[in-house]
Amino acid sequence: MAYYVDEHIKNIQRVFPEQGRYNFLRYDMNENPEGLPVWFVEEVKESITPEYLAIYPEPDRFLAKYADYVGVPRDCVTCTNGTDQAIRYLLQTFCGQGHDVVTVTPSFEMYWVNCNILGLNHVPVAYNDDLSFNMQNLIDAITPNTDVVVLLNPNNPVGDAFSREDVVAAVEAARANDAVVIIDEAYHYFCPNTFIDLTQTYDNVIVMRTFSKLFSLAACRLGVIISNPQIIHYVNNTRLTFDVNALALLFGEKIIDHPELVDDLVAAEREGRAWTIETLQKRGWEARPSEGNFIFVRTHRPAGEVAADLEARGILVKSWGSGMLKDYLRVSTGSKAAMEKLVDALATVDAA
Ligand SMILES: Cc1ncc(COP(=O)(O)O)c(C=O)c1O
């Protein structure tokens, strides 16, 4: 039977994240290895009544609170089922078939996966061999065929952050070519600089934030898009009616009700990251810091073998078979207590 299949979707080979991770110590996907305090989860659970579960989700209360939290008007924000969905909505809304999406590479894979799904032309702009990046190369890649430019600040996986000067130059080059700029701030809080203010001064800037990283709510699937009212209006036209579930909205609202908890999470991760880098360096590894909740460790043995040995000991880390980062493990960072377990295991499987 010759049923119709979308020509772009037909030949894609999707690779979905590994399953069965619950019983491991997880340092592979830039989650919080430990999660939120039990008291917080218990407090939120008290609001989950049968009636709450019976009602379709209502994002407005969360969105009003969130807009206030980041200091923009209410009509400048909308929420999504993780920023995974925000990436789909934004590319679907702001890029025409066969037009260009300019990103850095290496970068978060869902940008090019969604380009393939939607039939968009991905234009990757490479980092230098020493993992530095020339913004001028990205600016040179922006042409009249460009509809969307993507900047991750800080970038995943490389972990560097962009200067304001570079970001403004990219925004202006995009604007001169009628393109929007998505600034993915998934790793904000681990790195304090933000470009949310540019959403209020340029008409082509869109910032995305996730609740999966510092806020430690990856299971809930909650992302936010911040821009000007016109762009938010177009994204809302794209949205599924009930894309963000009511539990995610509740957890999201409660965490911004507890700014002291957010401060504690920032401080614990920062201490854990600094401790890990210092300890690994003292013990003979090359440990490369990043502006996100992850670091790179250059292993003495091949990185893939070390990752496999750690997995056999119940510990997950990220490695690459090839490319610029093939000699490194990427290790998510959390509190010092969480990182001690990782360092101890690494010392066992990758002694100098
Ligand atoms: C840069 C970046 N953007 C977006 C995401 C997606 O996050 P989520 O869909 O959980 O909001 C990730 C996840 O790792 C990421 O690294």
The ligand as an SDF file (V2000), in Angstrom:
LIG
                    3D

 16 16  0  0  0  0  0  0  0  0999 V2000
   21.1220   23.7420   24.7630 C   0  0  0  0  0  0  0  0  0  0  0  0
   19.8980   22.9510   25.0520 C   0  0  0  0  0  0  0  0  0  0  0  0
   18.7180   23.4170   24.6530 N   0  0  0  0  0  0  0  0  0  0  0  0
   17.5910   22.7550   24.9030 C   0  0  0  0  0  0  0  0  0  0  0  0
   17.6100   21.5460   25.5670 C   0  0  0  0  0  0  0  0  0  0  0  0
   16.3110   20.8330   25.7750 C   0  0  0  0  0  0  0  0  0  0  0  0
   15.9040   20.8850   27.0890 O   0  0  0  0  0  0  0  0  0  0  0  0
   14.4100   20.5980   27.5230 P   0  0  0  0  0  0  0  0  0  0  0  0
   13.6640   20.0620   26.3470 O   0  0  0  0  0  0  0  0  0  0  0  0
   14.5170   19.6280   28.6280 O   0  0  0  0  0  0  0  0  0  0  0  0
   13.8500   21.9300   27.9560 O   0  0  0  0  0  0  0  0  0  0  0  0
   18.8160   21.0030   26.0070 C   0  0  0  0  0  0  0  0  0  0  0  0
   18.8660   19.7110   26.7160 C   0  0  0  0  0  0  0  0  0  0  0  0
   19.8660   19.1700   27.0680 O   0  0  0  0  0  0  0  0  0  0  0  0
   20.0010   21.7310   25.7230 C   0  0  0  0  0  0  0  0  0  0  0  0
   21.2070   21.2580   26.0940 O   0  0  0  0  0  0  0  0  0  0  0  0
  1  2  1  0
  2  3  1  0
  2 15  2  0
  3  4  2  0
  4  5  1  0
  5  6  1  0
  5 12  2  0
  6  7  1  0
  7  8  1  0
  8  9  2  0
  8 10  1  0
  8 11  1  0
 12 13  1  0
 12 15  1  0
 13 14  2  0
 15 16  1  0
M  END
$$$$
